[in-house]
Amino acid sequence: MRDIADLQLRNIQLDLDEEGIATVVLDRPEKRNALDLTTIDELVEIFSTLPRAGVRAAILKANGDHFSAGLDLVEHHRENRSASDFMHVCLRWHEAFNKMEYGGVPIIAVLKGAVVGGGLELASAAHIRVAGPDTYFGLPEGQRGLFTGGGATIRVADLIGKARMIDMMLSGRLYRGQEAVDVGLCQYLVEDAEAKAREIARNAAQNPPLSNFAICSAISHMQNMSALDAAYAEAVVAGVVNTQEAAKARLEAFASGTANKIVPQG
């Protein structure tokens, strides 16, 4: 098992604080954080390592003015890839994003500027997306003569629906502001997206790790099942999670009336 300190990273910065929260930072601001193959390889390494390193939550953000402009088109053009070559590139993207979605560590994405193409595919692999006021979302593949290859047909279509995704790809439509929240591209729209993401990460980090693992992996798996199979799997996961040792003190506090009440804030 690799340790976080052993990771050799070039395009991504990684930090782990005393609360067990990892901060993963895309660091190609001069390229609008376009995703080249090196960056994708580093995402695979990072999100293969974090779940085994005791990380309780992760914040995904980016240096510069933009979260990510998507596939590094300059690299793609320069490499002059064959269909087979690019298929394997896409499979590597899927590997990275599957590690994120199914890894069991809550990932909160801090979004700003461009979240387009492969950048939106990356953001959609996070569990919670927090957007700043300058954030805009797009899938410009149609205008580039391309097609999505990093899971948009799975995750983005799941977030906003098939019809909206097709519209984005055919027409170049961009979503921003409250409209982006309303259609499901992000869950929060705030002035300080990083501060909000850190607040969410701290709250999530206080949950029992097994509960977070189930929330951040089992739900996605169950969405891939038939309703009958999902109901069975849910019962099995609930049986394991709801009888864990870490939950007993919390249940005792609830039973004795000393637990915090679940009420609206403000």
N, C-alpha and C positions, 0 to 999 in steps of 0.2 A: 504494500500500500504506500502510495506517494504522500509525502507531507506537503502542506502548503508552501513551506519554505524551500522545498526542492523544485518547485515549478520554475522553469526558465521561460520568462515572458518578454515579448518585444513590443507587442501592439496593445497590450492590456496591462493596467496597473491593478494590483490586488492587495488589499489590506484587511486585517482581522482585528477587531477591537476587543476590549475586555468583556463586553457583553455577549461575545460570540457572534457578532454581526459582521459579515464580510462585505466589503465594498469593492465592486468589480467595475473598473473604469475603462471604457473604450478610449484609446489614446492615439488616434490618427486625425487630429483636428484639421490638419492641412488638407486632408482628403474627405472632409465632412464625415469622418469615421466610416468611410466605405469599408465593406467587409471583403477583404482579400482572403485567400486560402490560409495564410498564416494566422490571421485573426480567428478564423473558424476553428483551426486546429487548437488554438489556445483556449477557446471556449469549451471545446471537448475536454481538454485537460483540466480546466478549472472546475467545471461542473461534474466531472467524474470524481474529483478530489473532495469538494466541499462536503458532500453528505457523509463521507467517512472520516472527516476531520473534526467532528463535533460542532460544526457551524449550525447556528440556530435560526439564522435568517440571512438573506443577502440583498444588497441594494445594487442594482445595475444602473449605471449612469455613464456619461460621456464627457470628455473634455471638449472645449470649444463651443461653438454656437449651435451645433446640431447633434441630435442623438445618433442618427445614422442615415446616410443617403442610399444605403442598400448595397447591392453587389458592386464590387470594384470593377467598373466597366473598362477601365484602362487596362487592368490586368487581364480581364477576359479577352479583350481585343488583341492584346499583345501575345497571349498564349496561343491564339488561333486553335482552340481546342476542337477535337472531333466530337461527334455526338456521344460516343462512349466516354471520352474524357470528361465531358460536362455532366454526364449522368453520375459519374463517381464523385464529382464535386458536389452535386446536389445531395447525394447520399450522405456525404460528410456533414453538410448543413443539417440534414435531418437528424443525424447522430447528435450533433451539438444541441439542437433545440429539444430533442427528446430527453437528453440528459437534464435539461432545465425543467421541462414540464413534469417529468415523471420521477425526478430525483428525490423528492420529498422534503427539500429545503424551500421555505417560502422565499420567492424572489419578487421584489418590488422594483419596478422600472421607473426611473426618473426621466421624463420625456421633455424635450425642448427642440425648437426648430424643426428640421426635417426628420420625419419618421416615415420613410417612403421605401417602397419596394422591399428588398431584403431587410431593411431596417424595421419595417412594420412586421415582417415575419419574425424577427428577433424579439421585438417588443411583445408580440402575441404569445411567445413562449413563456413569458413571465406570468406570475399568478395575479399580480395587481399592477396596474399602470396608472401612474400619476403624471398628469400633463401640466406644463406651465402655460401661460397665456399666449406665448409665441409658437406653440406646437402646431404642426399641421401634418396630416396623414394622407398618404397617396400610394397608389399602385400604378406607376407609369409604364409598366411593361409593354402595354399595347403600343404606345408611342415610340418605344425603343425597338420594336420588332421582336420582343422577347415574350416569355411566359414565366410565371412564377415557378420557382424550383425549390424553395425552402420551407414549404408547408403552408403557404397562404390558403391554398384550396382546402386545407384542413382547419387551421386555426382561425384565420381571418374570416372565412365563410361561416365558421361556427359563432364568431363574435357578432357579426353584422348581418349575416344571411347571404345566400347565394346571389340574389338579385342586386344588392348593393355592391357586392364585390365585382360582379360583372360590369356594372356601371362604372366603377372606379377604373377598371382596366381598359374598357372601351373608350371612355370619354375623357379620362385624365382628371376626373373630379377629385377635389381635395376636400377633406373634412377638417374643421378646426373649431375651437371654442366649445360652447355648450352643445352644438350639434354633434361633435365627436363623442361627447359623453352620452348623449341621447341614443345614438346608434350602437353604442357598445364598444367603441375603440379604446376608451379609457374609463376608469371608474371615478377618477377625481380630476377636477380642473381648479387649480389654486395658483396664487401668486408665487409662492415659494414651494415648488414641487419637491425639491430635495429635503426640505424640513418636514414636509408631510410624509414623504416616503420613509424618512428615518423614524418618525413617530409610529408609523404602521409597523415597521420592522421591529422596533422595541416592544410593541405590544405583542406581536407574533412570537418574539423570542422568549416571552414569559410563558407561553403555552408548553405543555409537555411535548417533547420531541416526537413521541409516537403519534400524538394527535395531529401534529403538523405534517408528519410523514403521510398519514392517511388522507388528510385534506388535500395535500399537494401532490398526491399520486393516485390514490384510489378513485377519486371522482373522475379524473381523466380516463382511467382504465374502464370504469363503469359506463362512461359515455360511448365506449367502443363496443359494448355488449348489447345483446338483446335485452329487453326489459326483464324477462324471466331470469336470465343469467345475472343481470345487474342486481336484482333484488336478492338473489342468493349471495352474491359477493358482498353486498352491503351488510347483510346479516352477519357474515363471517367476520368482516372487518370490525363491525360494531362490537361483536363478541370479544375480540381481542383488545380493542382500544378502550372500551367502556368498563373493562375489569382490570385495567392496568394499575399497578401500585401507585403511580404518580397521581392518579385521579382520586384516590381514597380520601386524602386530607381535604381536597376541594369539595368532595361530596359531603364529607362530615361537616364542613363549614356551612354548606348550603342547608343541610338537614337541621343544624343548630341555629340557623338564622343569622350567622355572623358573616356570611359571604356578601360580597358587594352585589347590590341590586342592579339588574339590567334595566336601566331607565335612560331616556333621551338626555343628552347633555345640552346645557345652555338654555 
